[in-house]
Amino acid sequence: MITALALLLAAPAAPVALPAANEPEVDIVVVARRLDRIAFNVAQDREGSWHCSMNGSSGNPKLDSRMCKEVTDCVRKKGAADAQVKACVTGTKEKVLARFRKEMARRK
């Protein structure tokens, strides 16, 4: 049986004041805005394997891969309960972005 679920990661967020262009925080704001526009499609094939695809990119392949894995985990854990999946994805996005922010800070 094939199950598919397309998810928009978040509803439009409240306006955010942007930091000065030379601050590392600008990068994370840009990436977060890109993620807000991405839809993920998670499906299970007939053999039971899970697959994830995206209709765009955050601009960071490692982050995209991590998000696909986490979104797939949300769908696997929450099943067809749309509200629960959306809550899981929203929380996951925040955690993944927090980790990404720390990684970026270490590099600068």
C-alpha positions as a Markdown table, in Angstrom:
| # | Residue | x | y | z |
|---|---|---|---|---|
| 1 | Met | 0.0 | 0.0 | 0.0 |
| 2 | Ile | 1.3 | 3.4 | -0.9 |
| 3 | Thr | 0.8 | 6.2 | 1.6 |
| 4 | Ala | 1.7 | 9.8 | 0.7 |
| 5 | Leu | 1.6 | 12.9 | 2.8 |
| 6 | Ala | 2.6 | 16.4 | 1.7 |
| 7 | Leu | 3.5 | 18.8 | 4.4 |
| 8 | Leu | 4.2 | 22.5 | 4.5 |
| 9 | Leu | 6.5 | 23.0 | 7.4 |
| 10 | Ala | 4.9 | 26.0 | 9.0 |
| 11 | Ala | 2.2 | 28.5 | 8.7 |
| 12 | Pro | 3.4 | 32.0 | 7.9 |
| 13 | Ala | 5.4 | 33.2 | 10.8 |
| 14 | Ala | 5.2 | 36.5 | 12.5 |
| 15 | Pro | 7.5 | 39.2 | 11.0 |
| 16 | Val | 11.0 | 38.8 | 12.2 |
| 17 | Ala | 13.4 | 41.7 | 12.5 |
| 18 | Leu | 16.5 | 40.9 | 10.5 |
| 19 | Pro | 19.9 | 41.2 | 12.1 |
| 20 | Ala | 22.6 | 43.3 | 10.4 |
| 21 | Ala | 23.9 | 41.7 | 7.1 |
| 22 | Asn | 27.3 | 40.8 | 8.6 |
| 23 | Glu | 25.8 | 38.8 | 11.4 |
| 24 | Pro | 25.7 | 35.0 | 11.3 |
| 25 | Glu | 22.1 | 35.1 | 12.3 |
| 26 | Val | 21.2 | 36.4 | 8.8 |
| 27 | Asp | 22.1 | 33.0 | 7.3 |
| 28 | Ile | 19.8 | 31.1 | 9.6 |
| 29 | Val | 16.9 | 33.5 | 9.0 |
| 30 | Val | 17.3 | 33.0 | 5.2 |
| 31 | Val | 17.4 | 29.2 | 5.6 |
| 32 | Ala | 14.4 | 29.2 | 7.9 |
| 33 | Arg | 12.4 | 31.2 | 5.4 |
| 34 | Arg | 13.3 | 28.8 | 2.6 |
| 35 | Leu | 12.3 | 25.9 | 4.8 |
| 36 | Asp | 8.9 | 27.5 | 5.4 |
| 37 | Arg | 8.2 | 27.4 | 1.6 |
| 38 | Ile | 9.2 | 23.7 | 1.2 |
| 39 | Ala | 6.7 | 20.9 | 1.0 |
| 40 | Phe | 7.8 | 17.4 | 1.9 |
| 41 | Asn | 6.2 | 14.3 | 0.3 |
| 42 | Val | 6.6 | 11.1 | 2.4 |
| 43 | Ala | 5.5 | 7.8 | 1.0 |
| 44 | Gln | 5.8 | 4.1 | 1.8 |
| 45 | Asp | 6.2 | 1.8 | -1.1 |
| 46 | Arg | 4.7 | -1.7 | -1.5 |
| 47 | Glu | 7.8 | -3.3 | 0.0 |
| 48 | Gly | 7.4 | -1.1 | 3.1 |
| 49 | Ser | 10.4 | 1.2 | 2.5 |
| 50 | Trp | 9.9 | 4.9 | 3.2 |
| 51 | His | 10.8 | 7.7 | 0.8 |
| 52 | Cys | 10.9 | 11.4 | 1.1 |
| 53 | Ser | 11.1 | 14.1 | -1.5 |
| 54 | Met | 11.1 | 17.9 | -1.4 |
| 55 | Asn | 9.7 | 20.5 | -3.8 |
| 56 | Gly | 12.6 | 22.8 | -3.1 |
| 57 | Ser | 15.8 | 23.2 | -1.1 |
| 58 | Ser | 17.0 | 25.2 | 1.9 |
| 59 | Gly | 20.2 | 25.8 | 0.1 |
| 60 | Asn | 22.1 | 23.3 | 2.4 |
| 61 | Pro | 22.0 | 19.7 | 1.2 |
| 62 | Lys | 23.0 | 18.3 | 4.6 |
| 63 | Leu | 20.1 | 20.2 | 6.2 |
| 64 | Asp | 17.7 | 19.1 | 3.5 |
| 65 | Ser | 18.7 | 15.5 | 4.1 |
| 66 | Arg | 18.3 | 15.8 | 7.9 |
| 67 | Met | 14.8 | 17.5 | 7.5 |
| 68 | Cys | 13.6 | 14.7 | 5.2 |
| 69 | Lys | 14.8 | 12.0 | 7.7 |
| 70 | Glu | 13.1 | 13.8 | 10.6 |
| 71 | Val | 9.8 | 14.5 | 8.6 |
| 72 | Thr | 9.7 | 10.8 | 7.6 |
| 73 | Asp | 10.1 | 9.9 | 11.3 |
| 74 | Cys | 7.2 | 12.1 | 12.2 |
| 75 | Val | 5.0 | 10.5 | 9.6 |
| 76 | Arg | 6.0 | 7.0 | 10.7 |
| 77 | Lys | 5.4 | 7.7 | 14.3 |
| 78 | Lys | 2.1 | 9.7 | 14.0 |
| 79 | Gly | 0.5 | 7.8 | 11.1 |
| 80 | Ala | -2.4 | 9.5 | 9.4 |
| 81 | Ala | -3.2 | 11.9 | 12.2 |
| 82 | Asp | -2.6 | 15.2 | 10.3 |
| 83 | Ala | -2.7 | 17.5 | 13.3 |
| 84 | Gln | -0.2 | 15.3 | 15.2 |
| 85 | Val | 2.1 | 15.0 | 12.2 |
| 86 | Lys | 2.1 | 18.7 | 11.6 |
| 87 | Ala | 2.8 | 19.4 | 15.3 |
| 88 | Cys | 5.7 | 16.9 | 15.1 |
| 89 | Val | 7.1 | 18.5 | 12.0 |
| 90 | Thr | 6.9 | 22.0 | 13.4 |
| 91 | Gly | 8.7 | 20.9 | 16.6 |
| 92 | Thr | 11.3 | 19.0 | 14.6 |
| 93 | Lys | 11.9 | 22.0 | 12.3 |
| 94 | Glu | 12.7 | 24.1 | 15.4 |
| 95 | Lys | 15.1 | 21.5 | 16.8 |
| 96 | Val | 16.9 | 21.0 | 13.4 |
| 97 | Leu | 17.3 | 24.7 | 12.9 |
| 98 | Ala | 18.7 | 25.1 | 16.4 |
| 99 | Arg | 21.3 | 22.4 | 15.7 |
| 100 | Phe | 22.1 | 24.1 | 12.4 |
| 101 | Arg | 22.5 | 27.5 | 14.1 |
| 102 | Lys | 25.0 | 26.0 | 16.5 |
| 103 | Glu | 26.9 | 24.3 | 13.7 |
| 104 | Met | 27.1 | 27.6 | 11.8 |
| 105 | Ala | 28.3 | 29.5 | 14.9 |
| 106 | Arg | 31.1 | 27.0 | 15.4 |
| 107 | Arg | 32.3 | 27.5 | 11.8 |
| 108 | Lys | 32.4 | 31.3 | 12.1 |
